[in-house]
Amino acid sequence: MESAPTDADDAALLDAWRAGDRAAGEQLFERHFDAIYRFFERKGLGDVGDLVQRTFLGCVEARDRYRGASSFRTFLFAIARHELYGLFRQRRAQVDFGVSSLADLAPGPSTLLRERSQREILLAALRAIPLELQLAVELRFWEGLTGPDLAIALAVPEGTVRSRLRRALEALRGALDEHELGKTLRTLPASDDAFDAWAEQLRVALDA
């Protein structure tokens, strides 16, 4: 059975790409394309191809500034977050991602949280909480970033990550509590292990 790609594999491909091996760069992009596409697709923005393309273009432009302080995957998520925030800053002169949710920034059918399937309700609940909190939940529990990598991707001190995650999960529970689905998912776990199990329920529902 072939082993899963590792950060060391990514580093080797990045070194080869910097040395002029175009195929190595293409392999890096192929390896991480699904995760970056998923990052944008869950925001309910319609066609996200341009955002994905801009993220990888940003990676091309910044590849020689990447110093390995995080995994290459984390580096890509940090660029993706920058592109997402940039999209909304183009639309509004001022925006506070600690307050504004996707329901505020990109209102549409996805903001209606009633009479929906479980998956749609979960997505709508995620989009109803402040965007910086939504990203914390997704990158921690769906993409598996932890510690320094999560802090880098979110552009916050590592000490801020835990409090942001707790606020994010509280906000998500509040959004779910408004609906029938909240009766089964509304209890916010008290331990980190329980957090993971709780979030796994949400991830399975979203990916179904």
C-alpha positions as CSV (number, residue, x, y, z in Angstrom):
1,M,0.0,0.0,0.0
2,E,1.4,3.4,-1.0
3,S,2.1,5.7,2.0
4,A,0.5,9.1,2.2
5,P,2.5,12.1,1.1
6,T,4.4,13.8,3.9
7,D,5.6,17.4,4.6
8,A,9.1,16.1,3.7
9,D,7.8,15.0,0.3
10,D,6.3,18.5,-0.2
11,A,9.6,20.1,0.8
12,A,11.5,18.0,-1.7
13,L,9.1,18.9,-4.4
14,L,9.3,22.6,-3.5
15,D,13.1,22.5,-3.7
16,A,12.9,20.8,-7.1
17,W,10.4,23.3,-8.3
18,R,12.5,26.2,-7.2
19,A,15.4,24.6,-9.1
20,G,13.4,24.8,-12.3
21,D,11.5,21.4,-12.3
22,R,8.1,22.5,-13.5
23,A,6.7,19.0,-13.1
24,A,7.5,19.1,-9.4
25,G,5.4,22.3,-9.0
26,E,2.5,20.7,-10.9
27,Q,2.7,17.7,-8.6
28,L,2.6,20.0,-5.5
29,F,-0.5,21.7,-6.9
30,E,-2.2,18.4,-7.8
31,R,-1.5,17.1,-4.3
32,H,-3.2,20.0,-2.5
33,F,-5.8,21.1,-5.1
34,D,-8.7,19.3,-3.5
35,A,-8.1,20.8,-0.1
36,I,-7.9,24.3,-1.4
37,Y,-10.9,23.8,-3.7
38,R,-12.9,22.5,-0.7
39,F,-11.8,25.5,1.4
40,F,-13.5,27.9,-1.0
41,E,-16.4,25.6,-2.1
42,R,-17.8,25.5,1.4
43,K,-18.2,29.2,1.4
44,G,-21.1,29.1,-1.0
45,L,-19.6,31.6,-3.4
46,G,-20.6,29.8,-6.6
47,D,-17.8,29.2,-9.1
48,V,-14.6,29.3,-7.0
49,G,-12.2,28.4,-9.8
50,D,-10.8,31.9,-9.9
51,L,-10.1,31.9,-6.2
52,V,-8.4,28.6,-6.4
53,Q,-6.3,29.8,-9.4
54,R,-5.3,33.0,-7.6
55,T,-4.3,31.0,-4.5
56,F,-1.9,28.9,-6.5
57,L,-0.7,31.9,-8.5
58,G,0.0,33.6,-5.1
59,C,2.0,30.5,-4.2
60,V,4.0,30.8,-7.4
61,E,4.8,34.4,-6.6
62,A,5.7,33.7,-3.0
63,R,7.5,30.4,-3.3
64,D,11.0,31.9,-2.9
65,R,9.8,33.7,0.3
66,Y,8.6,30.5,1.9
67,R,11.1,29.5,4.6
68,G,9.6,26.3,5.9
69,A,8.3,27.8,9.2
70,S,5.1,25.7,8.6
71,S,4.1,22.9,6.3
72,F,3.6,23.7,2.6
73,R,-0.1,22.9,3.1
74,T,-0.4,25.5,5.8
75,F,1.4,28.0,3.6
76,L,-1.3,27.4,0.9
77,F,-4.1,27.8,3.4
78,A,-2.7,31.1,4.6
79,I,-2.6,32.3,1.0
80,A,-6.2,31.0,0.5
81,R,-7.4,32.9,3.5
82,H,-5.7,36.1,2.2
83,E,-7.4,35.7,-1.1
84,L,-10.8,35.1,0.5
85,Y,-10.5,38.2,2.7
86,G,-9.3,40.2,-0.3
87,L,-12.4,39.2,-2.3
88,F,-14.7,40.8,0.4
89,R,-12.5,43.8,0.9
90,Q,-12.9,44.6,-2.8
91,R,-16.6,44.7,-2.3
92,R,-16.6,46.7,0.9
93,A,-14.5,49.7,2.0
94,Q,-14.5,48.4,5.6
95,V,-15.1,44.9,6.9
96,D,-14.5,43.2,10.2
97,F,-14.1,39.5,9.8
98,G,-14.4,39.0,13.5
99,V,-17.9,40.2,13.3
100,S,-19.2,39.7,9.7
101,S,-20.3,36.3,8.6
102,L,-20.7,35.0,5.1
103,A,-24.4,35.6,5.5
104,D,-23.6,39.3,5.9
105,L,-20.9,39.4,3.2
106,A,-22.5,37.3,0.5
107,P,-26.2,37.1,1.3
108,G,-28.3,34.8,-0.8
109,P,-30.3,31.6,-0.7
110,S,-27.7,30.0,1.6
111,T,-28.6,32.4,4.4
112,L,-32.1,30.9,4.7
113,L,-31.7,28.3,7.5
114,R,-35.1,26.6,7.4
115,E,-36.5,23.6,5.7
116,R,-33.1,22.4,4.5
117,S,-31.4,19.0,4.5
118,Q,-28.9,18.3,7.3
119,R,-26.0,19.1,5.0
120,E,-27.5,22.4,3.9
121,I,-28.3,23.4,7.5
122,L,-24.8,22.6,8.6
123,L,-23.3,24.6,5.8
124,A,-25.7,27.5,6.4
125,A,-24.8,27.4,10.2
126,L,-21.1,27.6,9.3
127,R,-21.8,30.6,7.0
128,A,-23.8,32.3,9.7
129,I,-20.9,32.8,12.1
130,P,-18.2,35.4,11.8
131,L,-15.9,34.5,8.9
132,E,-12.7,34.3,11.0
133,L,-14.4,31.9,13.4
134,Q,-15.7,29.8,10.5
135,L,-12.1,29.5,9.1
136,A,-10.9,28.4,12.5
137,V,-13.4,25.6,12.7
138,E,-12.8,24.4,9.1
139,L,-9.0,24.5,9.3
140,R,-8.8,22.8,12.7
141,F,-11.5,20.1,12.5
142,W,-11.8,19.5,8.7
143,E,-8.3,20.1,7.5
144,G,-6.4,19.0,10.6
145,L,-4.2,22.0,11.2
146,T,-3.0,22.4,14.8
147,G,-0.7,24.5,16.9
148,P,1.8,26.7,15.1
149,D,0.4,25.7,11.6
150,L,-3.1,26.8,12.6
151,A,-1.8,30.1,14.0
152,I,0.1,30.7,10.8
153,A,-2.8,30.0,8.5
154,L,-5.1,32.3,10.6
155,A,-2.4,34.9,11.0
156,V,-2.8,35.1,14.8
157,P,-0.6,34.3,17.8
158,E,-0.6,30.7,18.8
159,G,-2.0,31.6,22.2
160,T,-5.1,33.1,20.5
161,V,-6.0,29.9,18.6
162,R,-7.6,28.0,21.5
163,S,-9.8,30.9,22.6
164,R,-10.9,31.5,19.0
165,L,-11.8,27.9,18.5
166,R,-13.9,27.9,21.6
167,R,-15.7,31.0,20.5
168,A,-16.1,29.5,17.0
169,L,-17.7,26.3,18.3
170,E,-20.0,28.2,20.7
171,A,-21.1,30.4,17.8
172,L,-21.7,27.3,15.6
173,R,-23.7,25.6,18.3
174,G,-25.8,28.8,18.6
175,A,-26.5,28.8,14.9
176,L,-27.4,25.1,15.0
177,D,-29.6,25.6,18.1
178,E,-32.0,27.6,16.0
179,H,-32.9,24.5,14.0
180,E,-34.2,21.0,14.6
181,L,-30.7,19.7,13.9
182,G,-29.4,21.6,17.0
183,K,-31.2,19.1,19.2
184,T,-28.7,16.4,18.4
185,L,-25.5,18.6,17.9
186,R,-26.0,21.5,20.3
187,T,-24.1,20.2,23.3
188,L,-20.7,21.7,23.2
189,P,-18.1,19.1,24.3
190,A,-15.8,20.0,27.2
191,S,-12.6,18.2,26.2
192,D,-10.4,18.4,23.2
193,D,-11.0,14.8,22.3
194,A,-14.8,15.4,22.5
195,F,-14.3,18.4,20.3
196,D,-12.8,16.2,17.6
197,A,-15.6,13.6,17.9
198,W,-18.2,16.4,17.7
199,A,-16.6,18.0,14.7
200,E,-16.3,14.7,13.0
201,Q,-20.1,14.4,13.0
202,L,-20.3,17.7,11.2
203,R,-17.5,16.8,8.8
204,V,-19.2,13.5,7.8
205,A,-22.5,15.3,7.3
206,L,-20.9,18.0,5.2
207,D,-18.9,15.6,3.0
208,A,-21.8,13.2,2.5
